[in-house]
């Protein structure tokens, strides 16, 4: 099994920046697909960004050009650098990975962007 723990959430003013981290532990070999999702009150959970073991990345249109996803395999950590934050980015952000056809989720970290 895999355990995922997010950190770095908080309150930030619009236009500011924030970096989220996701630390993975447990059986971490053969994890080929990881990403960040978010869910705002009254909305469905949505994909924010994904990254593969080959560092191929995909971004939601709403964050493309502002957010950057990266991974540090030596530290077993994934990051989401968020720049030029907007109030509509306010949500609970979840770390995600897939290993041997099973999904794993972190507990979520709150990001709040004020006007």
Backbone atoms as SQL, in Angstrom:
CREATE TABLE atoms (id INTEGER PRIMARY KEY, chain TEXT, resi INTEGER, resn TEXT, atom TEXT, x REAL, y REAL, z REAL);
INSERT INTO atoms VALUES
  (1, 'A', 1, 'UNK', 'N', 0.816, -1.168, 0.000),
  (2, 'A', 1, 'UNK', 'CA', 0.000, 0.000, 0.000),
  (3, 'A', 1, 'UNK', 'C', 0.874, 1.251, 0.000),
  (4, 'A', 2, 'UNK', 'N', 0.244, 2.380, -0.303),
  (5, 'A', 2, 'UNK', 'CA', 0.929, 3.656, -0.392),
  (6, 'A', 2, 'UNK', 'C', 0.221, 4.657, 0.513),
  (7, 'A', 3, 'UNK', 'N', 1.000, 5.436, 1.229),
  (8, 'A', 3, 'UNK', 'CA', 0.464, 6.528, 2.032),
  (9, 'A', 3, 'UNK', 'C', 0.933, 7.853, 1.441),
  (10, 'A', 4, 'UNK', 'N', 0.013, 8.808, 1.326),
  (11, 'A', 4, 'UNK', 'CA', 0.305, 10.114, 0.756),
  (12, 'A', 4, 'UNK', 'C', -0.075, 11.188, 1.766),
  (13, 'A', 5, 'UNK', 'N', 0.828, 12.134, 1.995),
  (14, 'A', 5, 'UNK', 'CA', 0.592, 13.210, 2.946),
  (15, 'A', 5, 'UNK', 'C', 0.894, 14.536, 2.277),
  (16, 'A', 6, 'UNK', 'N', -0.124, 15.404, 2.178),
  (17, 'A', 6, 'UNK', 'CA', 0.043, 16.720, 1.585),
  (18, 'A', 6, 'UNK', 'C', 0.425, 17.746, 2.645),
  (19, 'A', 7, 'UNK', 'N', 1.100, 18.798, 2.198),
  (20, 'A', 7, 'UNK', 'CA', 1.418, 19.925, 3.057),
  (21, 'A', 7, 'UNK', 'C', 1.598, 21.161, 2.186),
  (22, 'A', 8, 'UNK', 'N', 1.582, 22.328, 2.808),
  (23, 'A', 8, 'UNK', 'CA', 1.830, 23.574, 2.103),
  (24, 'A', 8, 'UNK', 'C', 0.608, 24.424, 1.842),
  (25, 'A', 9, 'UNK', 'N', -0.571, 23.927, 2.167),
  (26, 'A', 9, 'UNK', 'CA', -1.769, 24.721, 1.981),
  (27, 'A', 9, 'UNK', 'C', -1.839, 25.865, 2.971),
  (28, 'A', 10, 'UNK', 'N', -2.750, 26.791, 2.698),
  (29, 'A', 10, 'UNK', 'CA', -2.911, 27.932, 3.577),
  (30, 'A', 10, 'UNK', 'C', -3.690, 29.043, 2.918),
  (31, 'A', 11, 'UNK', 'N', -3.605, 30.219, 3.515),
  (32, 'A', 11, 'UNK', 'CA', -4.300, 31.411, 3.028),
  (33, 'A', 11, 'UNK', 'C', -3.310, 32.316, 2.318),
  (34, 'A', 12, 'UNK', 'N', -3.674, 32.761, 1.119),
  (35, 'A', 12, 'UNK', 'CA', -2.804, 33.633, 0.336),
  (36, 'A', 12, 'UNK', 'C', -3.651, 34.664, -0.399),
  (37, 'A', 13, 'UNK', 'N', -3.087, 35.826, -0.639),
  (38, 'A', 13, 'UNK', 'CA', -3.776, 36.883, -1.367),
  (39, 'A', 13, 'UNK', 'C', -3.732, 36.613, -2.861),
  (40, 'A', 14, 'UNK', 'N', -4.763, 37.044, -3.570),
  (41, 'A', 14, 'UNK', 'CA', -4.797, 36.896, -5.024),
  (42, 'A', 14, 'UNK', 'C', -3.541, 37.484, -5.652),
  (43, 'A', 15, 'UNK', 'N', -2.985, 36.747, -6.605),
  (44, 'A', 15, 'UNK', 'CA', -1.746, 37.145, -7.238),
  (45, 'A', 15, 'UNK', 'C', -0.512, 36.561, -6.590),
  (46, 'A', 16, 'UNK', 'N', -0.677, 35.977, -5.427),
  (47, 'A', 16, 'UNK', 'CA', 0.434, 35.389, -4.714),
  (48, 'A', 16, 'UNK', 'C', 0.746, 33.982, -5.175),
  (49, 'A', 17, 'UNK', 'N', 1.703, 33.363, -4.497),
  (50, 'A', 17, 'UNK', 'CA', 2.168, 32.028, -4.856),
  (51, 'A', 17, 'UNK', 'C', 2.147, 31.109, -3.651),
  (52, 'A', 18, 'UNK', 'N', 2.076, 29.816, -3.939),
  (53, 'A', 18, 'UNK', 'CA', 2.062, 28.795, -2.906),
  (54, 'A', 18, 'UNK', 'C', 2.622, 27.515, -3.509),
  (55, 'A', 19, 'UNK', 'N', 3.337, 26.732, -2.717),
  (56, 'A', 19, 'UNK', 'CA', 3.846, 25.444, -3.179),
  (57, 'A', 19, 'UNK', 'C', 3.324, 24.328, -2.294),
  (58, 'A', 20, 'UNK', 'N', 2.660, 23.367, -2.909),
  (59, 'A', 20, 'UNK', 'CA', 2.171, 22.192, -2.213),
  (60, 'A', 20, 'UNK', 'C', 3.159, 21.046, -2.368),
  (61, 'A', 21, 'UNK', 'N', 3.269, 20.229, -1.325),
  (62, 'A', 21, 'UNK', 'CA', 4.127, 19.058, -1.351),
  (63, 'A', 21, 'UNK', 'C', 3.313, 17.821, -1.015),
  (64, 'A', 22, 'UNK', 'N', 3.696, 16.699, -1.594),
  (65, 'A', 22, 'UNK', 'CA', 3.069, 15.413, -1.316),
  (66, 'A', 22, 'UNK', 'C', 4.169, 14.395, -1.084),
  (67, 'A', 23, 'UNK', 'N', 4.269, 13.898, 0.136),
  (68, 'A', 23, 'UNK', 'CA', 5.271, 12.902, 0.494),
  (69, 'A', 23, 'UNK', 'C', 4.652, 11.513, 0.449),
  (70, 'A', 24, 'UNK', 'N', 5.296, 10.600, -0.270),
  (71, 'A', 24, 'UNK', 'CA', 4.817, 9.237, -0.422),
  (72, 'A', 24, 'UNK', 'C', 5.647, 8.285, 0.430),
  (73, 'A', 25, 'UNK', 'N', 4.980, 7.320, 1.042),
  (74, 'A', 25, 'UNK', 'CA', 5.662, 6.299, 1.825),
  (75, 'A', 25, 'UNK', 'C', 4.953, 4.963, 1.643),
  (76, 'A', 26, 'UNK', 'N', 5.562, 3.900, 2.169),
  (77, 'A', 26, 'UNK', 'CA', 5.018, 2.569, 1.987),
  (78, 'A', 26, 'UNK', 'C', 5.685, 1.882, 0.812),
  (79, 'A', 27, 'UNK', 'N', 4.903, 1.119, 0.064),
  (80, 'A', 27, 'UNK', 'CA', 5.409, 0.441, -1.125),
  (81, 'A', 27, 'UNK', 'C', 5.306, 1.408, -2.284),
  (82, 'A', 28, 'UNK', 'N', 6.399, 2.106, -2.554),
  (83, 'A', 28, 'UNK', 'CA', 6.375, 3.201, -3.518),
  (84, 'A', 28, 'UNK', 'C', 6.951, 2.832, -4.872),
  (85, 'A', 29, 'UNK', 'N', 7.504, 1.632, -5.005),
  (86, 'A', 29, 'UNK', 'CA', 8.007, 1.215, -6.306),
  (87, 'A', 29, 'UNK', 'C', 6.834, 1.002, -7.255),
  (88, 'A', 30, 'UNK', 'N', 7.112, 1.161, -8.546),
  (89, 'A', 30, 'UNK', 'CA', 6.140, 0.935, -9.607),
  (90, 'A', 30, 'UNK', 'C', 4.996, 1.944, -9.612),
  (91, 'A', 31, 'UNK', 'N', 5.216, 3.121, -9.047),
  (92, 'A', 31, 'UNK', 'CA', 4.249, 4.211, -9.156),
  (93, 'A', 31, 'UNK', 'C', 4.588, 4.985, -10.423),
  (94, 'A', 32, 'UNK', 'N', 3.718, 4.913, -11.401),
  (95, 'A', 32, 'UNK', 'CA', 3.992, 5.505, -12.702),
  (96, 'A', 32, 'UNK', 'C', 3.168, 6.750, -12.997),
  (97, 'A', 33, 'UNK', 'N', 2.139, 6.998, -12.208),
  (98, 'A', 33, 'UNK', 'CA', 1.202, 8.065, -12.501),
  (99, 'A', 33, 'UNK', 'C', 0.825, 8.762, -11.202),
  (100, 'A', 34, 'UNK', 'N', 1.063, 10.060, -11.130),
  (101, 'A', 34, 'UNK', 'CA', 0.725, 10.849, -9.956),
  (102, 'A', 34, 'UNK', 'C', 0.131, 12.178, -10.399),
  (103, 'A', 35, 'UNK', 'N', -0.599, 12.805, -9.493),
  (104, 'A', 35, 'UNK', 'CA', -1.177, 14.076, -9.849),
  (105, 'A', 35, 'UNK', 'C', -1.829, 14.776, -8.677),
  (106, 'A', 36, 'UNK', 'N', -2.388, 15.936, -8.978),
  (107, 'A', 36, 'UNK', 'CA', -3.113, 16.752, -8.020),
  (108, 'A', 36, 'UNK', 'C', -4.537, 16.960, -8.501),
  (109, 'A', 37, 'UNK', 'N', -5.479, 16.796, -7.591),
  (110, 'A', 37, 'UNK', 'CA', -6.877, 17.098, -7.819),
  (111, 'A', 37, 'UNK', 'C', -7.321, 18.140, -6.803),
  (112, 'A', 38, 'UNK', 'N', -8.454, 18.774, -7.074),
  (113, 'A', 38, 'UNK', 'CA', -8.995, 19.728, -6.114),
  (114, 'A', 38, 'UNK', 'C', -10.514, 19.683, -6.136),
  (115, 'A', 39, 'UNK', 'N', -11.108, 20.077, -5.014),
  (116, 'A', 39, 'UNK', 'CA', -12.550, 20.112, -4.901),
  (117, 'A', 39, 'UNK', 'C', -12.967, 21.329, -4.082),
  (118, 'A', 40, 'UNK', 'N', -13.767, 22.183, -4.696),
  (119, 'A', 40, 'UNK', 'CA', -14.315, 23.355, -4.033),
  (120, 'A', 40, 'UNK', 'C', -15.723, 23.045, -3.546),
  (121, 'A', 41, 'UNK', 'N', -16.214, 23.768, -2.530),
  (122, 'A', 41, 'UNK', 'CA', -17.575, 23.532, -2.038),
  (123, 'A', 41, 'UNK', 'C', -18.604, 23.661, -3.151),
  (124, 'A', 42, 'UNK', 'N', -19.485, 22.676, -3.252),
  (125, 'A', 42, 'UNK', 'CA', -20.529, 22.690, -4.257),
  (126, 'A', 42, 'UNK', 'C', -20.088, 22.289, -5.643),
  (127, 'A', 43, 'UNK', 'N', -18.835, 21.887, -5.796),
  (128, 'A', 43, 'UNK', 'CA', -18.319, 21.497, -7.099),
  (129, 'A', 43, 'UNK', 'C', -17.780, 20.076, -7.063),
  (130, 'A', 44, 'UNK', 'N', -17.673, 19.472, -8.240),
  (131, 'A', 44, 'UNK', 'CA', -17.091, 18.147, -8.357),
  (132, 'A', 44, 'UNK', 'C', -15.573, 18.218, -8.241),
  (133, 'A', 45, 'UNK', 'N', -14.983, 17.120, -7.800),
  (134, 'A', 45, 'UNK', 'CA', -13.531, 17.044, -7.772),
  (135, 'A', 45, 'UNK', 'C', -13.007, 17.074, -9.206),
  (136, 'A', 46, 'UNK', 'N', -11.978, 17.876, -9.438),
  (137, 'A', 46, 'UNK', 'CA', -11.454, 18.045, -10.778),
  (138, 'A', 46, 'UNK', 'C', -9.950, 17.828, -10.814),
  (139, 'A', 47, 'UNK', 'N', -9.487, 17.390, -11.955),
  (140, 'A', 47, 'UNK', 'CA', -8.060, 17.201, -12.178),
  (141, 'A', 47, 'UNK', 'C', -7.371, 18.548, -12.321),
  (142, 'A', 48, 'UNK', 'N', -6.249, 18.711, -11.641),
  (143, 'A', 48, 'UNK', 'CA', -5.447, 19.922, -11.740),
  (144, 'A', 48, 'UNK', 'C', -4.229, 19.689, -12.625),
  (145, 'A', 49, 'UNK', 'N', -3.438, 18.660, -12.310),
  (146, 'A', 49, 'UNK', 'CA', -2.227, 18.370, -13.061),
  (147, 'A', 49, 'UNK', 'C', -1.796, 16.940, -12.794),
  (148, 'A', 50, 'UNK', 'N', -1.133, 16.328, -13.779),
  (149, 'A', 50, 'UNK', 'CA', -0.599, 14.979, -13.627),
  (150, 'A', 50, 'UNK', 'C', 0.838, 14.933, -14.123),
  (151, 'A', 51, 'UNK', 'N', 1.573, 13.925, -13.651),
  (152, 'A', 51, 'UNK', 'CA', 2.949, 13.723, -14.081),
  (153, 'A', 51, 'UNK', 'C', 3.244, 12.228, -14.081),
  (154, 'A', 52, 'UNK', 'N', 3.978, 11.762, -15.083),
  (155, 'A', 52, 'UNK', 'CA', 4.358, 10.364, -15.196),
  (156, 'A', 52, 'UNK', 'C', 5.799, 10.170, -14.745),
  (157, 'A', 53, 'UNK', 'N', 6.223, 8.900, -14.697),
  (158, 'A', 53, 'UNK', 'CA', 7.604, 8.604, -14.331),
  (159, 'A', 53, 'UNK', 'C', 8.595, 9.163, -15.333),
  (160, 'A', 54, 'UNK', 'N', 8.144, 9.391, -16.553),
  (161, 'A', 54, 'UNK', 'CA', 8.977, 9.999, -17.572),
  (162, 'A', 54, 'UNK', 'C', 8.881, 11.512, -17.609),
  (163, 'A', 55, 'UNK', 'N', 8.216, 12.097, -16.619),
  (164, 'A', 55, 'UNK', 'CA', 8.072, 13.546, -16.457),
  (165, 'A', 55, 'UNK', 'C', 7.202, 14.178, -17.531),
  (166, 'A', 56, 'UNK', 'N', 6.331, 13.390, -18.147),
  (167, 'A', 56, 'UNK', 'CA', 5.316, 13.968, -19.012),
  (168, 'A', 56, 'UNK', 'C', 4.219, 14.581, -18.147),
  (169, 'A', 57, 'UNK', 'N', 3.794, 15.781, -18.475),
  (170, 'A', 57, 'UNK', 'CA', 2.834, 16.500, -17.641),
  (171, 'A', 57, 'UNK', 'C', 1.598, 16.901, -18.423),
  (172, 'A', 58, 'UNK', 'N', 0.487, 17.025, -17.697),
  (173, 'A', 58, 'UNK', 'CA', -0.759, 17.531, -18.241),
  (174, 'A', 58, 'UNK', 'C', -1.384, 18.467, -17.221),
  (175, 'A', 59, 'UNK', 'N', -2.046, 19.507, -17.713),
  (176, 'A', 59, 'UNK', 'CA', -2.651, 20.508, -16.842),
  (177, 'A', 59, 'UNK', 'C', -4.074, 20.804, -17.269),
  (178, 'A', 60, 'UNK', 'N', -4.907, 21.111, -16.284),
  (179, 'A', 60, 'UNK', 'CA', -6.228, 21.628, -16.586),
  (180, 'A', 60, 'UNK', 'C', -6.092, 22.992, -17.247),
  (181, 'A', 61, 'UNK', 'N', -7.006, 23.303, -18.155),
  (182, 'A', 61, 'UNK', 'CA', -6.944, 24.580, -18.858),
  (183, 'A', 61, 'UNK', 'C', -6.979, 25.766, -17.895),
  (184, 'A', 62, 'UNK', 'N', -7.674, 25.614, -16.785),
  (185, 'A', 62, 'UNK', 'CA', -7.836, 26.709, -15.849),
  (186, 'A', 62, 'UNK', 'C', -6.548, 27.081, -15.113),
  (187, 'A', 63, 'UNK', 'N', -5.570, 26.167, -15.088),
  (188, 'A', 63, 'UNK', 'CA', -4.334, 26.428, -14.355),
  (189, 'A', 63, 'UNK', 'C', -3.106, 26.458, -15.253),
  (190, 'A', 64, 'UNK', 'N', -3.260, 26.107, -16.503),
  (191, 'A', 64, 'UNK', 'CA', -2.125, 26.036, -17.417),
  (192, 'A', 64, 'UNK', 'C', -1.451, 27.400, -17.538),
  (193, 'A', 65, 'UNK', 'N', -0.136, 27.404, -17.413),
  (194, 'A', 65, 'UNK', 'CA', 0.626, 28.635, -17.449),
  (195, 'A', 65, 'UNK', 'C', 0.842, 29.263, -16.092),
  (196, 'A', 66, 'UNK', 'N', 0.082, 28.828, -15.086),
  (197, 'A', 66, 'UNK', 'CA', 0.210, 29.362, -13.735),
  (198, 'A', 66, 'UNK', 'C', 0.752, 28.327, -12.751),
  (199, 'A', 67, 'UNK', 'N', 0.387, 27.058, -12.940),
  (200, 'A', 67, 'UNK', 'CA', 0.800, 25.980, -12.042),
  (201, 'A', 67, 'UNK', 'C', 1.855, 25.120, -12.720),
  (202, 'A', 68, 'UNK', 'N', 2.751, 24.548, -11.920),
  (203, 'A', 68, 'UNK', 'CA', 3.765, 23.633, -12.411),
  (204, 'A', 68, 'UNK', 'C', 3.851, 22.426, -11.492),
  (205, 'A', 69, 'UNK', 'N', 3.742, 21.227, -12.065),
  (206, 'A', 69, 'UNK', 'CA', 3.862, 19.995, -11.298),
  (207, 'A', 69, 'UNK', 'C', 5.255, 19.412, -11.511),
  (208, 'A', 70, 'UNK', 'N', 5.835, 18.852, -10.455),
  (209, 'A', 70, 'UNK', 'CA', 7.162, 18.256, -10.538),
  (210, 'A', 70, 'UNK', 'C', 7.279, 17.141, -9.510),
  (211, 'A', 71, 'UNK', 'N', 8.277, 16.291, -9.673),
  (212, 'A', 71, 'UNK', 'CA', 8.515, 15.212, -8.721),
  (213, 'A', 71, 'UNK', 'C', 10.001, 15.056, -8.469),
  (214, 'A', 72, 'UNK', 'N', 10.337, 14.666, -7.245),
  (215, 'A', 72, 'UNK', 'CA', 11.702, 14.384, -6.834),
  (216, 'A', 72, 'UNK', 'C', 11.720, 12.934, -6.377),
  (217, 'A', 73, 'UNK', 'N', 12.174, 12.045, -7.245),
  (218, 'A', 73, 'UNK', 'CA', 12.143, 10.618, -6.941),
  (219, 'A', 73, 'UNK', 'C', 13.039, 10.257, -5.756),
  (220, 'A', 74, 'UNK', 'N', 14.167, 10.947, -5.606),
  (221, 'A', 74, 'UNK', 'CA', 15.069, 10.660, -4.500),
  (222, 'A', 74, 'UNK', 'C', 14.415, 10.941, -3.155),
  (223, 'A', 75, 'UNK', 'N', 13.538, 11.931, -3.108),
  (224, 'A', 75, 'UNK', 'CA', 12.848, 12.301, -1.877),
  (225, 'A', 75, 'UNK', 'C', 11.440, 11.722, -1.787),
  (226, 'A', 76, 'UNK', 'N', 11.019, 10.990, -2.814),
  (227, 'A', 76, 'UNK', 'CA', 9.667, 10.428, -2.859),
  (228, 'A', 76, 'UNK', 'C', 8.607, 11.502, -2.631),
  (229, 'A', 77, 'UNK', 'N', 8.790, 12.628, -3.291),
  (230, 'A', 77, 'UNK', 'CA', 7.940, 13.782, -3.076),
  (231, 'A', 77, 'UNK', 'C', 7.506, 14.379, -4.405),
  (232, 'A', 78, 'UNK', 'N', 6.257, 14.813, -4.459),
  (233, 'A', 78, 'UNK', 'CA', 5.710, 15.515, -5.607),
  (234, 'A', 78, 'UNK', 'C', 5.323, 16.919, -5.176),
  (235, 'A', 79, 'UNK', 'N', 5.456, 17.867, -6.092),
  (236, 'A', 79, 'UNK', 'CA', 5.197, 19.263, -5.780),
  (237, 'A', 79, 'UNK', 'C', 4.204, 19.866, -6.765),
  (238, 'A', 80, 'UNK', 'N', 3.514, 20.885, -6.301),
  (239, 'A', 80, 'UNK', 'CA', 2.687, 21.708, -7.168),
  (240, 'A', 80, 'UNK', 'C', 2.992, 23.162, -6.855),
  (241, 'A', 81, 'UNK', 'N', 3.703, 23.826, -7.761),
  (242, 'A', 81, 'UNK', 'CA', 3.999, 25.239, -7.622),
  (243, 'A', 81, 'UNK', 'C', 2.858, 26.035, -8.227),
  (244, 'A', 82, 'UNK', 'N', 2.215, 26.871, -7.433),
  (245, 'A', 82, 'UNK', 'CA', 1.055, 27.632, -7.864),
  (246, 'A', 82, 'UNK', 'C', 1.401, 29.113, -7.838),
  (247, 'A', 83, 'UNK', 'N', 1.381, 29.745, -9.003),
  (248, 'A', 83, 'UNK', 'CA', 1.675, 31.162, -9.137),
  (249, 'A', 83, 'UNK', 'C', 0.447, 31.911, -9.632),
  (250, 'A', 84, 'UNK', 'N', 0.440, 33.221, -9.398),
  (251, 'A', 84, 'UNK', 'CA', -0.672, 34.076, -9.820),
  (252, 'A', 84, 'UNK', 'C', -2.012, 33.479, -9.403),
  (253, 'A', 85, 'UNK', 'N', -2.128, 33.157, -8.140),
  (254, 'A', 85, 'UNK', 'CA', -3.330, 32.508, -7.631),
  (255, 'A', 85, 'UNK', 'C', -4.546, 33.423, -7.732),
  (256, 'A', 86, 'UNK', 'N', -5.691, 32.801, -8.000),
  (257, 'A', 86, 'UNK', 'CA', -6.955, 33.498, -8.134),
  (258, 'A', 86, 'UNK', 'C', -7.942, 32.979, -7.098),
  (259, 'A', 87, 'UNK', 'N', -8.952, 33.778, -6.727),
  (260, 'A', 87, 'UNK', 'CA', -9.949, 33.292, -5.764),
  (261, 'A', 87, 'UNK', 'C', -10.611, 31.987, -6.196),
  (262, 'A', 88, 'UNK', 'N', -10.786, 31.775, -7.492),
  (263, 'A', 88, 'UNK', 'CA', -11.400, 30.548, -7.966),
  (264, 'A', 88, 'UNK', 'C', -10.515, 29.317, -7.798),
  (265, 'A', 89, 'UNK', 'N', -9.260, 29.510, -7.398),
  (266, 'A', 89, 'UNK', 'CA', -8.386, 28.391, -7.071),
  (267, 'A', 89, 'UNK', 'C', -8.654, 27.841, -5.670),
  (268, 'A', 90, 'UNK', 'N', -9.473, 28.529, -4.894),
  (269, 'A', 90, 'UNK', 'CA', -9.784, 28.089, -3.542),
  (270, 'A', 90, 'UNK', 'C', -10.445, 26.717, -3.568),
  (271, 'A', 91, 'UNK', 'N', -9.865, 25.764, -2.849),
  (272, 'A', 91, 'UNK', 'CA', -10.364, 24.397, -2.836),
  (273, 'A', 91, 'UNK', 'C', -9.518, 23.564, -1.886),
  (274, 'A', 92, 'UNK', 'N', -9.972, 22.345, -1.634),
  (275, 'A', 92, 'UNK', 'CA', -9.142, 21.348, -0.980),
  (276, 'A', 92, 'UNK', 'C', -8.374, 20.617, -2.068),
  (277, 'A', 93, 'UNK', 'N', -7.064, 20.575, -1.940),
  (278, 'A', 93, 'UNK', 'CA', -6.210, 19.946, -2.933),
  (279, 'A', 93, 'UNK', 'C', -5.768, 18.573, -2.443),
  (280, 'A', 94, 'UNK', 'N', -5.893, 17.571, -3.319),
  (281, 'A', 94, 'UNK', 'CA', -5.600, 16.185, -2.979),
  (282, 'A', 94, 'UNK', 'C', -4.461, 15.643, -3.825),
  (283, 'A', 95, 'UNK', 'N', -3.540, 14.971, -3.184),
  (284, 'A', 95, 'UNK', 'CA', -2.483, 14.235, -3.869),
  (285, 'A', 95, 'UNK', 'C', -3.022, 12.872, -4.281),
  (286, 'A', 96, 'UNK', 'N', -2.614, 12.397, -5.457),
  (287, 'A', 96, 'UNK', 'CA', -3.115, 11.135, -6.011),
  (288, 'A', 96, 'UNK', 'C', -1.987, 10.361, -6.668),
  (289, 'A', 97, 'UNK', 'N', -2.028, 9.036, -6.541),
  (290, 'A', 97, 'UNK', 'CA', -1.135, 8.188, -7.328),
  (291, 'A', 97, 'UNK', 'C', -1.830, 6.881, -7.660),
  (292, 'A', 98, 'UNK', 'N', -1.305, 6.203, -8.661),
  (293, 'A', 98, 'UNK', 'CA', -1.842, 4.922, -9.083),
  (294, 'A', 98, 'UNK', 'C', -0.705, 3.902, -9.118),
  (295, 'A', 99, 'UNK', 'N', -0.917, 2.774, -8.459),
  (296, 'A', 99, 'UNK', 'CA', 0.059, 1.704, -8.422),
  (297, 'A', 99, 'UNK', 'C', -0.649, 0.367, -8.540),
  (298, 'A', 100, 'UNK', 'N', -0.190, -0.471, -9.433),
  (299, 'A', 100, 'UNK', 'CA', -0.748, -1.813, -9.666),
  (300, 'A', 100, 'UNK', 'C', -2.271, -1.777, -9.723),
  (301, 'A', 101, 'UNK', 'N', -2.783, -0.866, -10.536),
  (302, 'A', 101, 'UNK', 'CA', -4.210, -0.743, -10.799),
  (303, 'A', 101, 'UNK', 'C', -5.041, -0.382, -9.571),
  (304, 'A', 102, 'UNK', 'N', -4.429, 0.285, -8.598),
  (305, 'A', 102, 'UNK', 'CA', -5.151, 0.749, -7.424),
  (306, 'A', 102, 'UNK', 'C', -4.876, 2.230, -7.193),
  (307, 'A', 103, 'UNK', 'N', -5.910, 2.955, -6.817),
  (308, 'A', 103, 'UNK', 'CA', -5.807, 4.389, -6.580),
  (309, 'A', 103, 'UNK', 'C', -5.515, 4.688, -5.118),
  (310, 'A', 104, 'UNK', 'N', -4.670, 5.692, -4.886),
  (311, 'A', 104, 'UNK', 'CA', -4.343, 6.141, -3.546),
  (312, 'A', 104, 'UNK', 'C', -4.515, 7.646, -3.469),
  (313, 'A', 105, 'UNK', 'N', -5.055, 8.116, -2.341),
  (314, 'A', 105, 'UNK', 'CA', -5.334, 9.531, -2.142),
  (315, 'A', 105, 'UNK', 'C', -4.762, 10.019, -0.822),
  (316, 'A', 106, 'UNK', 'N', -4.310, 11.265, -0.806),
  (317, 'A', 106, 'UNK', 'CA', -3.947, 11.914, 0.427),
  (318, 'A', 106, 'UNK', 'C', -5.174, 12.437, 1.141),
  (319, 'A', 107, 'UNK', 'N', -4.965, 13.031, 2.316),
  (320, 'A', 107, 'UNK', 'CA', -6.086, 13.512, 3.119),
  (321, 'A', 107, 'UNK', 'C', -6.591, 14.879, 2.667),
  (322, 'A', 108, 'UNK', 'N', -5.823, 15.575, 1.862),
  (323, 'A', 108, 'UNK', 'CA', -6.199, 16.875, 1.357),
  (324, 'A', 108, 'UNK', 'C', -5.610, 18.015, 2.169),
  (325, 'A', 109, 'UNK', 'N', -5.354, 19.126, 1.506),
  (326, 'A', 109, 'UNK', 'CA', -4.881, 20.332, 2.170),
  (327, 'A', 109, 'UNK', 'C', -5.647, 21.531, 1.620),
  (328, 'A', 110, 'UNK', 'N', -6.084, 22.407, 2.511),
  (329, 'A', 110, 'UNK', 'CA', -6.926, 23.535, 2.131),
  (330, 'A', 110, 'UNK', 'C', -6.088, 24.674, 1.571),
  (331, 'A', 111, 'UNK', 'N', -6.504, 25.192, 0.419),
  (332, 'A', 111, 'UNK', 'CA', -5.921, 26.387, -0.177),
  (333, 'A', 111, 'UNK', 'C', -7.017, 27.434, -0.293),
  (334, 'A', 112, 'UNK', 'N', -6.803, 28.591, 0.312),
  (335, 'A', 112, 'UNK', 'CA', -7.767, 29.675, 0.268),
  (336, 'A', 112, 'UNK', 'C', -7.098, 30.918, -0.297),
  (337, 'A', 113, 'UNK', 'N', -7.684, 31.481, -1.347),
  (338, 'A', 113, 'UNK', 'CA', -7.143, 32.659, -2.006),
  (339, 'A', 113, 'UNK', 'C', -8.117, 33.814, -1.809),
  (340, 'A', 114, 'UNK', 'N', -7.676, 34.868, -1.159),
  (341, 'A', 114, 'UNK', 'CA', -8.514, 36.022, -0.891),
  (342, 'A', 114, 'UNK', 'C', -8.386, 37.051, -2.006),
  (343, 'A', 115, 'UNK', 'N', -9.431, 37.874, -2.167),
  (344, 'A', 115, 'UNK', 'CA', -9.446, 38.901, -3.192),
  (345, 'A', 115, 'UNK', 'C', -8.562, 40.073, -2.812);
